[in-house]
Amino acid sequence: MDIEASDREVFAGNYLTCDKPDIYLLLVDRRPGKRLIEVHNAGNTPQTCTVRPAKGFDLLGHFAKTVTVPAGTSVHVRVP
């Protein structure tokens, strides 16, 4: 990809981060008013974590959401 030939910005990396390494994050919907993140805990115990956009990824704005995810399940989190 030749990013110098374009006037577009490119973001490479993770869109979302959290403070627990065993949690998996998925950006499900990025549309304003419908922004949704799936937070998955593949472990055997409930986990509480704080989810936020990665440094440099500003498409969702700035937020920090704390969520508790039961073991072996996913929860959906709406963001502003």
Buried (B, 14 or more C-beta within 10 A) or exposed (E): EEEEEEEEEEEEEEBBBBEBEEBEBEBEBEEEEEBBBBBBBEBEEEBEBEBBBEEEBEEBEEBEBEBEBEEEEBEEBEBE
